[in-house]
Amino acid sequence: MEMDFERCYRAVDSRDQRFDGWFYTGVTSTGIYCRPSCPAITPKRQNVRFFPSAAAAQGSGLRACRRCRPDAAPGSPLWDVRADVVGRAMRLIADGVVDRDGVPGLASRLGYTERHLHRMLSAEMGAGPLALARAQRAQTARILIETTDLAMAEIAFAAGFGSVRQFNDTLREVYASAPSDLRTARGRQQAPAGAGTIALRLAYRPPLHSRALLDFLAVRALPGVEEVRDGTYHRGLRLPHGTGQVALTPTDGHVAATLRLADLRDLAPAVARCRRLLDLDADPAAIDATLAADPALAPAVAAEPGIRVPRSVDAFELAVRAIIGQQVSVRSAKTTLTRLLLTHRVDHEVDEVDEDQSPGQPHDQRGGPERGGPERGGPERGELRGFLSAEELLSVPDSGFGMPLGRREALRGLARGVADGSVDLAAGVDRGEAVRRLLALPGIGPWTANYLAMRAFGDPDVLLSSDLAVRRGAAALGLPDTQKSLDRYAERWRPWRSYATIRLWRAA
């Protein structure tokens, strides 16, 4: 990645937080690296180097600044939206693929040799996949040290390190402190209550229109999976090593996140998915500047700056929602989805009872609401679960779908494709290939595939011009409201047509 020295230095000199995550400032005279908005005195030009990633700065022998904590900066919007191999690799590394499958697994997913992948990442990011994953492990370890009372050995393996020695050496190198010193620096701050509970801050580039995000998620919230209350979004998570729950509360400057994980190895994937859900790595200044250049959108941008695209923590879940939501209202789709989830939970609980039940014990003795137990098919109060997996959806009987035969079979076709690997919905998927494979499935058309491209795959430039609500929103703003005319008009919104789609929905 090429960076203009003068532009970067001006951003550092003005402490412009919009550039946090875009690049990192290395100060050779002090041996530290910082985020551009670091409040320290601006270093002299001759003592400054700029790096495209924290891993690149660490590879040059620099340690993270203790004041601005550059490893906790928002992710680069460049790697969040780019559809090329490097962008896909960065999303997969953030999701923990290197920790789970190693560099060979990452290379295999991307379709390149390990050597060529290392060369591409080194050229763009200044570091190879192992170094990038190592930088992420160090950040995960620091979070666990500062927010839990776990033993250091437990933290080492939860963060993805292969040994305690590797853990100690890495943290000393990255933070110039022993792990125990990082915990001492926490002072008297108490760790969150409850095993596996972690509280942290998710940074973003302001502005963030949090109400628009919460409104969008609230109207689509599925009972037992997610809910919005008192300005906080709660949901259950299905993660690589187990389950989890998260509470996300947007505030000025950051999103407060409280995670409860069954397996702490899932911390990095959980954080990456929460960031993706709220679109926290977006660059709202660039997006709003492009859209505000259109006089028809300028008043809306001025009134509601920082609109994001609500995305997803589970691409399969979103695909199921999209298929069920074809040509029906949001309320109708939510009712159908709730029925689907309830049918699976009831059947699952009956199966568990059949396995554990004593001979001759009737089913109605297991404690439903009439006996003071939880509502049949529902979670304990406050317990939220992740959405169905592909395998679980395939086990739901015909009666649990409550929809026409064609749509039911479209869901099963999708689930079979995800289960056997012929349909890839992972974070680092090739967006174009994923859309082509989705369109090849019976019952999935352009609206559904493009909806997934926008919300599941993070494509920033999707206009759902065939969507009735989008066209109504266009009409409300005095814009062309037929599909072809709107497509032609929207060329001026490139490359941010996904964000224009959200604004048109709000206008409707």
HUHUHU-V560904 format. One record per pair of residues at least 6 apart in sequence whose C-alpha atoms are under 6 Angstrom apart, sorted by the first residue. I is the first residue (numbers start at 1). J is the second residue. Records with the same first field share a line. If there is no record, write none. Layout:
# HUHUHU-V560904
I->J + J
This chain:
# HUHUHU-V560904
1->124
12->36
13->42
15->36 + 37
16->37
17->37
18->205
20->35 + 36 + 73
21->73 + 74 + 75 + 76
22->76
23->51 + 52
24->34 + 35 + 50 + 51
25->33 + 34 + 50
26->33 + 48 + 49 + 50
27->33 + 47 + 48
28->47
29->47
31->62
32->62 + 63 + 64 + 65
33->62 + 64 + 65
34->65 + 70
35->70
38->68
51->57
52->125
53->125
55->131 + 132 + 135
56->126 + 127
63->174 + 175
64->174 + 175
74->203 + 204 + 281
75->281
77->281 + 282
79->87
88->428
91->428
92->427 + 428
95->269 + 272
96->269
99->160
107->113 + 114
118->128
121->128
122->128
137->159
140->159
141->159
145->183
146->183 + 186
147->191 + 198
148->191
153->164
156->164 + 167
158->264 + 265
159->265
161->167
172->178
196->260 + 261
197->259 + 260
198->258 + 259
199->257 + 258
200->257
201->254 + 255 + 256 + 257
202->254 + 255
203->254
204->280
207->306
208->306
209->306 + 307
218->228
221->227
224->384
225->235 + 236 + 384 + 385 + 386
226->234 + 235
227->233 + 234
232->248 + 249
233->247 + 248
234->246 + 247
235->245 + 246 + 384
236->244 + 245 + 384 + 385 + 386
237->243 + 244 + 245 + 386
238->386
242->262
243->262
244->260 + 261 + 262
245->259 + 260
246->258 + 259
247->257 + 258
248->256 + 257
249->255 + 256
273->313
277->310 + 311 + 312 + 313
278->310
284->306
291->493
292->298 + 301
311->455 + 456
312->456
315->425 + 456
322->448
324->333
325->333
340->400 + 401
342->377
343->400
344->396
345->377
346->377
367->373
368->374 + 375 + 376
369->375
374->380
390->415 + 419
410->442 + 443
417->423
435->449
439->445
453->459
454->462
460->496 + 498
461->495 + 496 + 497 + 498
462->497 + 498
463->497 + 498 + 501
465->483
466->483
469->505 + 508
470->504 + 505
471->481
472->508
473->504 + 505 + 507 + 508
474->481 + 504
475->481
480->486
